[in-house]
Amino acid sequence: MHDFTPAWQAVTCHLCGRDAGQAEPVRLHGEPLTRGQFGYEVHPVLCPCGLVYLNPRWTGAGYGEFYTNHYDALYRLETKPDYGTEGVRRHMRQVWERISPVFAARPAPVAVLDAGCGSGYGLQYLQEQLPAIKIFGIEASPDCCRILQDEVKATLLDSDIDGPWLADHQGRFDLIILRHVAEHFLTPVETLQRLRRALAAGGLMYIAVPDMMHPRTVLRDYDKWWEYWFRAVHPYYYCRQTLFATLARAGLAPLVWGEENEEVWCLAGAGPQAAEHCQDRELRASQAELLNRLLP
């Protein structure tokens, strides 16, 4: 493990406002689960509203240090020998297969932003399908940023989705892609609201996250699925209901959606902003039953 000792902070649930004391720890062998992927300490909890999230978690400064200095060695898929750039392109092909029927009935996008784009090979694939588009990325990894600009020829807007880039790009993008990125947001509602302001009139946002109601439990490299699923870099574990409630609070409304391959995805547009999500006892009970059944 890298020499990395982050500070910790407690947080409140962004859906219902409850603090850590009102959430139940996710338990393993009757004790709070605390070991996550790569041996990093994690503290997943189940809120009365049904949301699963980490509490406490690293501070924002800790996450910033990790993403800049340590994330690539552990998570950068382009560098994995059994995955590589073709794996990244395959993921974007899946994105395009899901959303292209919607764009068949509307003008093709002109400006596309991939937030958390890595090296940008997904954007490269998308530009091959839509040669006229202009492609933009937001990415924290210095190595990926070099490839994004020098090889893919995309415009790098910022290293941070919450950075100052928005001031010059409000209302610009016809399509924003967040593929397995929203679960990393520390302030999901606020960050999604920022991205919403970057949408052009009629613009759409693609969001895909791991599905907490259908976690991946059969794995090639892990005997204990929870040591793959629960990760310090994933502060939030959404299901369809909690993802859609989060989007509603940010003023986004799904147009189409799906649940497949242990993920939930949707294509969303601007909609009315909802108030706080109330406690959902049925959702919490369903999520608790799933965790109790799958965890020893």
VENUR-V482964 format. One record per backbone hydrogen bond with DSSP energy under -1.0 kcal/mol. NH is the residue of the N-H (numbers start at 1). CO is the residue of the C=O. If there is no record, write none. Layout:
[[NH/CO] [NH/CO]]
//
This chain:
[[4/2] [9/57] [13/18] [17/13] [22/19] [23/20] [24/46] [26/44] [28/31] [31/28] [33/26] [36/40] [37/230] [39/36] [40/37] [42/34] [45/53] [46/24] [47/51] [50/47] [53/45] [54/235] [55/43] [57/9] [59/7] [63/59] [64/60] [65/61] [66/62] [67/63] [68/64] [69/65] [70/66] [71/66] [75/71] [76/72] [79/76] [80/77] [83/80] [84/77] [84/80] [87/83] [88/84] [89/85] [90/86] [91/87] [92/88] [93/89] [94/90] [95/91] [96/92] [97/93] [98/94] [99/95] [100/96] [103/99] [104/100] [105/102] [106/103] [112/134] [113/175] [114/136] [115/177] [116/138] [117/138] [120/117] [124/120] [125/121] [126/122] [127/123] [128/124] [129/125] [130/126] [133/130] [134/110] [136/112] [137/155] [138/114] [139/158] [145/141] [146/142] [147/143] [148/144] [149/145] [150/146] [151/147] [152/147] [154/148] [155/135] [157/137] [163/160] [167/164] [168/165] [169/166] [171/197] [172/169] [173/198] [174/111] [175/111] [176/204] [177/113] [178/206] [180/208] [184/181] [185/182] [191/187] [192/188] [193/189] [194/190] [195/191] [196/192] [197/193] [199/196] [200/173] [203/200] [204/174] [205/268] [206/176] [207/266] [208/178] [209/264] [211/262] [212/238] [214/211] [227/224] [228/225] [229/225] [230/226] [234/231] [236/183] [237/52] [243/239] [244/240] [245/241] [246/242] [247/243] [248/244] [249/245] [250/246] [251/248] [252/247] [253/269] [255/267] [256/267] [258/265] [260/263] [263/260] [264/209] [265/258] [266/207] [267/256] [268/205] [269/253] [271/251] [274/248] [277/15] [284/280] [285/281] [286/282] [287/283] [288/284] [289/285] [290/286] [291/287] [292/288] [293/289] [294/290] [295/291]]
//
